[in-house]
Amino acid sequence: MLCPFLQSERLSLEPLSLKFNTKEYVSWLNNPDVYRYMETGGNYNSEMLTEYLQDVEKKDILFWAILIRSTNKHIGNIKIDPVNKRHGWGEYAIMIGDIHAWGQGYAFEASNLVIDYCFNILNIRKITLGVVQDNEAAYNVYKKLGFTDEGLYLNHGVYEGKYCNMIRMALFNPNYTY
Ligand SMILES: CC(C)(COP(=O)(O)OP(=O)(O)OC[C@H]1O[C@@H](n2cnc3c(N)ncnc32)[C@H](O)[C@@H]1OP(=O)(O)O)[C@@H](O)C(=O)NCCC(=O)NCCS
């Protein structure tokens, strides 16, 4: 599935690759403020990142690095993976790893670019995601993007040393009718 370069007013999205293997990227995955509600992070090192990015490069995957156009600074990643072609859905995830870039609408802007590409070019029917119920910032981003709640998985994972619920959310492609 083609993972193209995309551009919005302030951001450019580039296919994630080994070229983004930096100390700063490793530091994001060692910052509890970033990885608190993620599946990876803590005791992370550059060998682990190299292996991860090598694996990404081998796959046919919709996975982008998010860069600020004016500075070409890498601030995070966004992906739609896996994509289920039979049923027409794709699973979304985002990380703005550079905490100095938080609160400036970058997650919203990058997500809208990817959603537009998925809905209007790839004709993906439904974008799905899971968010830890305590992750208020992420939940609010998704609400603002138009995602709605589809279900609640109780005590689904362990975050911050305690069991947390997982909210499943989805956004439907308006080009489809039911
Ligand atoms: C969650 C995350 C993606 C938000 O990125 P961001 O670029 O700061 O978000 P935006 O600036 O685009 O915010 C969009 C909306 O989300 C909401 N929001 C963002 N941060 C928030 C916060 N800390 N508290 C409450 N609402 C928040 C607001 O409604 C905001 O809209 P507004 O500015 O008009 O009020 C980012 O903090 C992050 O990557 N965190 C670590 C990794 C992570 O948790 N990823 C999600 C895993 S499911």
The ligand as an ORCA input file, in Angstrom:
! r2SCAN-3c Opt
* xyz 0 1
  C      -1.913     12.917     22.674
  C      -1.030     13.702     21.712
  C      -0.985     12.946     20.376
  C      -1.610     15.107     21.496
  O      -0.797     15.790     20.556
  P      -0.870     17.390     20.390
  O      -0.166     17.740     19.129
  O      -0.404     18.022     21.637
  O      -2.441     17.613     20.222
  P      -3.130     18.860     19.497
  O      -2.388     20.089     19.857
  O      -3.320     18.556     18.056
  O      -4.538     18.898     20.237
  C      -5.782     18.714     19.573
  C      -6.887     18.741     20.617
  O      -6.690     17.704     21.564
  C      -7.032     18.150     22.883
  N      -5.832     18.089     23.739
  C      -4.531     18.054     23.338
  N      -3.727     17.979     24.421
  C      -4.520     17.972     25.509
  C      -4.294     17.895     26.907
  N      -3.055     17.830     27.415
  N      -5.361     17.879     27.740
  C      -6.609     17.937     27.256
  N      -6.915     18.018     25.933
  C      -5.874     18.026     25.079
  C      -7.582     19.526     22.723
  O      -8.981     19.389     22.515
  C      -6.932     20.005     21.451
  O      -7.710     20.930     20.762
  P      -7.661     22.496     21.148
  O      -6.209     22.883     21.070
  O      -8.504     23.133     20.094
  O      -8.208     22.604     22.518
  C       0.417     13.862     22.293
  O       0.321     14.429     23.570
  C       1.179     12.553     22.388
  O       1.695     12.057     21.385
  N       1.285     11.987     23.610
  C       2.117     10.804     23.857
  C       1.780      9.581     23.046
  C       0.333      9.181     23.143
  O      -0.268      9.153     24.205
  N      -0.230      8.858     21.970
  C      -1.596      8.391     21.891
  C      -1.643      6.958     22.240
  S      -3.309      6.365     22.004
*
